[in-house]
Amino acid sequence: MSTAPFRNVALIAHVDHGKTTLVDAMLRAAGVFADHEALVDRVMDSDDQERERGITILAKAASIEWKGVRINLVDTPGHADFGGEVERALALVDGVLLLVDAAEGPMPQTRYVLSKALAAHLPAVVVINKVDRADARIDEVVDEVYQLFFDLDAADHHIEFPIISSIARFGRAIVGVGMPGEGDDLSPLLDAIVDSIPGAAGDPDAPLQALVSSLDASDYLGRLAIGRVMQGTLRAGDQVVLCHSSEEEPPLKRKLAHLMGFVGLNRTEVSERTAGDLFVVAGFPEVEIGDTLADADNPQPLPRLVVDEPVLRMTFGVNTSPIAGKDGTHLTSRQIRERLEREVLGNVSIRIGPTASPEIIEVAGRGELQLAVLIESMRREGFELQVSRPEVILREFDGKPHEPLERAVIDVPDEHVGTVTQAAAPRKGTVTDMRPGDRGRTIITLTAPSRGLLGFRSLLMTATRGTALVHQHHDGWMPWAGELPHRSGGAIVSDRRGTSTGFALDNLQKRGDLFIGPGEDVYEGMIIGENSRPAEMPANPAKAKQLTNVRASGADDAIKLKPPRRHTLETAIEWISEDELVEVTPKEIRVRKRHLTESDRKLASKRR
């Protein structure tokens, strides 16, 4: 094993500022990719959803050697919904690499993760990336970075950070503010990490204490524990003790059979990991996040990782629609429960709980994006399920109900400022700050009940043609704000099972927006559109044209159907009401009534 010192560094950046591209460049610069290996862009964003959404969801690690020093790189998510991943990643590192776009400057999501890093007293190296952009404004962006540190009440020693200018996609960087030349490489950045980030603390000769911060699974080795050695040395073949979170459970003593470390992007068997280094351990199927691997003779558990509590909950249940089971392979409540239990083991910010029905499970999380990512992952794995509209989790303060308060930072072009304020007003949103930018954009900060911001992101994306940047995070609790407006129209509900026809839809499209086209399977209780009026409207979407020899004038005019309004998973979850569900299968997203027949719905309404 190499006895080289090492640096543990987390990468912080807003979406699309080039964080994952920079990691690719650093891996290339350090010779991690062999000559015969294909170079995959955004190699750290390995999950399909990460590539499609252009975001990092899971914190991941890689390792490079530079001038005899091993640098462990931990890639962190930028969205507050995945804050559990951020907090776990920061527990592994001794410093951060703050990456900022040379044109856009520090963005809302940068602020969230940086505030967590400063709270943990982690020093920073600031990288101004994409300095070759035509609209780059490097000097102003550097001033904005300093202002961000001041806004977050950073200590004096935190503000004395090195600044590197880089073009990540070409693998070039220089110290200070400027434009890297043709002959430059990433050496200045790697040198700055080695010089500015402190070496990992911890005594390699002390009794062993290793914190488990993440979990993974291997087809051959079972559950894997990933974390950092805080004190002592972790050696393959030694007896170690696994200390659980629950004091009722006795510590487990076991021989450490498989010990791995990060080498490049791979995990390689190693003989030992010393204090401050990252490890991967197999052979402890009982391990959970926050557990401690400790010395067999003197087990001393470390304080557990603390993450923000969930603020939203929704129910996951078996798909009970009449056309269930056509697309999926995992259909039972037992399979859904086992999948959610696996998720909880590896995701500290998700909670599951029982409901009145054994077929339905309550799932709580940090935000609608996090829950939508979980549902989408299950859908791609072959699950069929039905989910409810998210509800906020209430708390009692002084005997009064309080609901979660959300802080949203929105970066929009100047012409859409009115759109944001108009959209926020009915949602009980209060604008607390408005700063004009230098690029024809304005940064608006507002607070609102979490309920009010459900669907707010997709509403703004539509209204601003995709130009808005929205970042939300939990900002405490507020007294219950009363009823909030939801959608304006009632549901158009199919009153029978069948196949939709163009003839029927042509008549129905005059009454509202349709969610289906001709030739689609429908069933009683399935919602096929939104009524232009608030009332629920039963309809027959399978009605066929009568084939008689009697013809009225204009009866054979061609049917002209508008394209249906197709729901994505996120828009469907936001659109439904309390008495409605989203049916999710590997191929379809449908919305339906909780009670399929009209008589059952009337009975349930009377009970309510």
FENLIN-V433351 format. One record per backbone hydrogen bond with DSSP energy under -0.5 kcal/mol. NH is the residue of the N-H (numbers start at 1). CO is the residue of the C=O. E is the energy in kcal/mol with one decimal. If there is no record, write none. Layout:
NH,CO,E
NH,CO,E
//
This chain:
7,70,-2.4
9,7,-0.6
9,72,-3.0
10,95,-2.1
11,74,-2.5
12,10,-0.5
12,97,-2.9
14,99,-0.5
17,14,-1.7
22,18,-2.3
23,19,-1.9
24,20,-1.9
25,21,-2.2
26,22,-2.5
27,23,-2.5
28,24,-2.1
29,25,-2.8
30,26,-1.8
31,28,-1.7
32,27,-2.9
37,34,-1.5
40,38,-0.8
43,40,-0.6
45,42,-0.8
46,44,-1.8
51,47,-2.0
52,48,-2.4
53,49,-3.0
54,50,-1.2
55,50,-1.0
57,55,-0.5
60,75,-1.5
62,73,-2.3
63,264,-2.0
64,71,-2.4
66,69,-3.2
69,66,-1.7
70,5,-2.4
71,64,-3.5
71,69,-0.6
72,7,-3.3
72,70,-0.6
73,62,-3.0
73,71,-0.7
74,9,-2.8
75,60,-2.7
75,73,-0.5
76,11,-1.1
82,79,-1.5
83,80,-1.9
85,82,-0.9
86,82,-1.4
87,83,-2.8
88,84,-1.8
89,85,-2.3
90,86,-2.5
91,87,-1.0
92,89,-1.5
93,90,-0.7
94,8,-2.6
95,8,-0.9
96,123,-2.6
97,10,-3.2
98,96,-0.6
98,125,-2.4
99,12,-3.1
99,97,-0.7
100,127,-2.8
102,129,-2.5
105,101,-2.2
110,107,-0.8
111,107,-1.5
112,108,-1.3
113,109,-1.6
114,110,-2.4
115,111,-2.2
116,112,-1.4
117,113,-2.1
118,114,-2.9
119,115,-1.9
120,116,-1.1
121,118,-1.7
122,117,-1.9
123,94,-0.7
125,96,-2.0
126,162,-2.3
127,98,-3.2
127,125,-0.5
128,126,-0.5
128,164,-3.2
129,100,-2.8
129,127,-0.9
131,166,-1.6
133,130,-1.7
136,133,-1.6
137,102,-2.6
141,137,-2.1
142,138,-2.3
143,139,-1.9
144,140,-2.2
145,141,-2.2
146,142,-2.2
147,143,-2.3
148,144,-2.2
149,145,-2.0
150,146,-2.2
151,147,-2.8
152,148,-1.6
153,150,-2.0
154,149,-2.4
158,155,-1.0
159,155,-1.1
159,156,-0.7
160,156,-0.7
161,159,-1.7
164,126,-2.6
165,174,-2.4
166,128,-2.8
167,172,-2.5
170,167,-1.2
171,167,-0.8
171,168,-1.0
172,167,-1.7
173,185,-1.3
174,165,-2.3
176,163,-3.2
178,176,-0.5
180,178,-0.5
184,181,-1.3
189,186,-0.5
190,186,-2.3
191,187,-2.9
192,188,-2.0
193,189,-2.1
194,190,-2.0
195,191,-2.6
196,192,-2.8
197,193,-2.0
200,6,-1.3
204,202,-0.6
206,203,-1.4
209,231,-2.2
210,293,-2.2
211,228,-2.2
212,291,-2.6
213,211,-0.6
213,226,-2.1
214,226,-2.1
216,224,-2.2
218,222,-2.2
222,218,-1.8
224,216,-3.2
225,281,-2.9
226,214,-2.9
226,224,-0.5
227,279,-1.8
228,211,-1.9
229,277,-2.7
230,209,-2.3
230,228,-0.7
231,209,-2.0
232,203,-3.0
234,273,-3.0
235,233,-0.6
236,271,-2.6
237,256,-3.7
238,235,-1.6
240,254,-2.8
241,294,-2.5
242,252,-3.1
243,241,-0.7
243,292,-3.2
244,242,-0.6
249,246,-0.7
252,242,-2.0
253,251,-0.5
254,240,-2.6
254,252,-0.5
256,238,-3.1
257,255,-1.1
258,282,-0.8
259,257,-0.5
260,280,-3.3
261,268,-2.4
263,261,-0.5
263,266,-2.9
264,63,-1.2
266,263,-1.9
268,261,-2.6
268,266,-0.5
270,259,-2.5
273,234,-2.3
275,232,-0.8
276,229,-4.3
277,274,-2.3
279,227,-2.3
280,260,-2.3
281,225,-2.7
282,258,-1.9
283,221,-0.6
283,223,-0.6
284,223,-0.5
287,284,-1.8
289,345,-0.6
290,212,-3.1
291,288,-1.9
292,243,-1.8
293,210,-2.9
294,241,-3.4
294,292,-0.6
295,208,-1.6
296,239,-0.7
307,305,-0.5
311,365,-1.9
312,365,-2.2
313,391,-2.9
314,363,-2.3
316,361,-3.1
317,386,-2.2
318,359,-1.0
319,384,-0.6
320,318,-0.6
324,321,-1.9
326,323,-0.8
329,382,-2.6
330,382,-2.6
331,329,-0.7
336,332,-2.0
337,333,-2.7
338,334,-2.4
339,335,-2.0
340,336,-2.2
341,337,-2.5
342,338,-1.9
343,339,-1.8
344,340,-2.2
345,341,-1.5
346,342,-1.2
347,343,-1.0
350,347,-1.5
351,364,-2.4
353,362,-2.3
355,360,-0.6
360,357,-1.4
361,316,-3.1
362,353,-2.6
363,314,-3.3
364,351,-3.1
365,312,-2.5
371,367,-1.9
372,368,-2.5
373,369,-2.2
374,370,-1.8
375,371,-2.4
376,372,-2.6
377,373,-2.2
378,374,-2.2
379,375,-2.6
380,376,-2.1
381,377,-1.1
382,379,-1.4
383,378,-2.2
384,330,-2.0
385,584,-2.4
386,317,-2.2
387,582,-2.3
388,315,-1.5
391,313,-3.2
393,311,-2.2
394,392,-0.6
395,402,-2.5
397,395,-0.5
397,400,-2.5
400,397,-1.9
402,395,-3.2
403,478,-2.9
405,476,-2.8
406,448,-3.1
407,473,-2.9
408,406,-0.5
408,446,-3.0
409,471,-3.0
410,408,-0.6
410,444,-3.2
411,469,-2.8
412,410,-0.6
412,442,-2.5
414,440,-2.7
416,413,-2.3
417,414,-1.5
420,416,-1.8
421,417,-2.1
422,418,-2.4
423,419,-2.1
424,420,-2.0
425,421,-1.7
426,422,-0.8
427,424,-0.8
428,425,-1.6
429,424,-2.4
430,447,-3.1
432,430,-0.5
432,445,-2.7
433,445,-1.7
435,443,-2.9
436,434,-0.5
437,441,-3.3
442,412,-3.2
443,435,-2.9
444,410,-3.2
444,442,-0.6
445,433,-3.1
446,408,-2.6
447,430,-2.4
448,406,-2.1
450,404,-2.4
452,449,-0.7
453,449,-1.0
453,450,-0.6
454,451,-1.3
456,453,-1.7
457,453,-0.6
459,455,-1.9
460,456,-2.4
461,457,-2.3
462,458,-2.0
463,459,-2.5
464,460,-2.6
465,462,-1.1
466,461,-3.0
467,464,-1.3
469,411,-2.1
470,468,-0.5
471,409,-1.9
473,407,-2.0
475,405,-3.3
478,403,-2.5
480,401,-2.0
485,426,-0.6
490,533,-3.3
492,529,-2.9
493,491,-0.7
493,537,-2.3
494,526,-3.0
495,539,-2.4
498,522,-2.1
500,520,-2.7
501,541,-2.4
504,543,-0.6
505,501,-2.2
506,502,-2.1
507,503,-1.1
508,504,-1.9
509,505,-2.4
510,507,-0.8
511,508,-2.2
512,508,-0.5
513,530,-1.8
515,528,-3.6
516,528,-0.8
519,500,-3.0
520,517,-0.7
522,498,-2.7
525,494,-2.6
526,523,-2.1
527,591,-2.4
528,492,-2.7
528,526,-0.6
529,492,-1.0
530,513,-2.9
531,490,-3.4
531,529,-0.5
532,511,-2.5
537,491,-3.0
539,493,-2.5
541,539,-0.7
543,540,-1.1
548,546,-1.3
551,549,-0.6
555,552,-2.0
557,554,-1.4
561,559,-0.6
565,514,-3.3
566,564,-1.1
572,568,-2.4
573,569,-2.1
574,570,-1.9
575,571,-2.0
576,572,-1.9
580,577,-1.7
581,592,-2.6
582,387,-2.8
583,581,-0.5
583,590,-3.1
584,385,-3.3
584,582,-0.6
585,583,-0.5
585,588,-2.6
590,583,-2.6
591,527,-0.5
592,581,-2.5
593,525,-2.7
594,579,-3.0
596,594,-0.5
601,597,-1.9
602,598,-2.1
603,599,-2.0
604,600,-2.5
605,601,-2.2
606,602,-1.9
607,603,-1.9
608,604,-2.0
//
